[in-house]
Amino acid sequence: MTDTQHDTTDRYVFDRAWEREHERLSALEAVYDPATTERLTGLGVAEGWSCLEVGCGAGSIARWLAGRVGEQGRVLAIDLDPRYAVRHELANLEVRQQDLLTEPLPAGAFDLVHARALLEHLPAREEALRRLAAATRPGGWVVVEDFDIEGPMVDMIARYWPAGHDRLAGRLYRALEAAFGGAGADAGYGRRLPDALAGAGLAEVGARLHAPVLAGGTPFLVLTLRQLRTPLLAGGLLGEAELEEVLELIQRQDVRYVPNVMVTAWGRRPS
């Protein structure tokens, strides 16, 4: 996921060295970019804006922002591991290796600051959010997106899996929740985002959920589960045969299901 920063280096649930990690990040973008760009458009991202993309992953949102802000605008994209985002030919986009929590950002410099599938992985989430808010100019927007695959949300997701497989889906997502927790991540952080943004001093806070119904064969969840095979099985909540059953199911062309629910939350720095 676009979720790589700071002291998760040793505990980050995803293996950055996995040979298909670029493919996985791109698959995540394909699923969740439409809802992200719709919200950013609704907040008015336009020509001349200065934008910060934090945890830029494979770089799709950074490139989209560069297209929106035009020659008079600029986009700074940062990540602990920006290798998948650095190759571009956009003069108004700078991609930089940077740690959000140890290296300073310019204060009050950006009309928009955006981070997706990042804060949930950071133990120092409140400090990270304060830094995002401080980098936003008065009147500018902070947009943060994180997953909610915790507790009752697991049952909601399972309801949208094929008939007869809801209990299997529930076991899968409880194993995912445990795998995230074992790496120090907060699998339910999406649900807490509106309060977190308000607590960081932002105004006009809003949020919405994005739960796409995917067709079998969509690569995002397949790649995610293959990447996380070891931590998923290590917790004992899901067996190897069950994981293989899930992988077979979500690659069938006649199947539709809901993957991880993303929460998009936004707030404005007071003028």
Phi, psi and omega in degrees: 000168177282072198212055188231103178205153162054224193280016169277001185308318183269337187245356182309129189295333180264142179273108182295340182272358180302137187294343181247021184295321177298318179297319180295314179299319178294324178293321175299315180300320181298326181280317191256348180300318183303317179292324179295310183292329176297317180291319179296321176298317180297333178276356171098015179306125189209182180309134173088354180290152171252125189232149176238125176249118187251127187072060195283350175059235179274357168093007186295317181290323176300317179292321178298315179299319179300322177293324182287320188276345174070189185296332182274351179258178177211152178228129171251125178242128181235153178195153172296327182227084186270017188302330184275352183249350189285337183274102177203169180235038183257117185293336184262012179240121173249126177251127188225140170282119184202143176264119182304323190264356179235345181242134188288151171252152177297135184283134174057036190257345192239139174287332179217134171237128184229139174216134181230135179051045182236301188300327180302336182267355185259123174301323181268058185294319182295319177296318178300315181294322176299320180293322177297316181295320182293333180280350182271138179288156173304129184092350180275172187248141168248126179237121181234135180232130177214161182280156167232101176233047186241140169053236184301334179298329178301317180294324178296315179300316183298330179297337183257019172263164183304146181307135180089354182243011183293323179291323177296317178298320178298318178295320179299312185285333172291325175292322176296316178301317180293321180296318177297312181299323179295338178262009179086006179273163177249102185292344179249020186295330178307319180296332183269357185299314182303315178295323180295319179295317178296321179294337177275005175092011181274152181247173179053041183288135176216168180200158172207160181256145176236114181231082183291146172267116185261149174274147175306140183098348175297127192285342189305301185290326178302310181293322179300314182291325177292322177295322187262017184309311184297307179294330178296318182279334185294331183283347179078004179273346181219132179271164181298320179296323179292319178298318178296324178296318177298313182299320178294318183297312188281001173256358178284137184291339182267009186255145171228144184201165176256129177270205179304134177276126179260134174256124175256123180232149183216155177202157184248135176288126182302144180290000000 
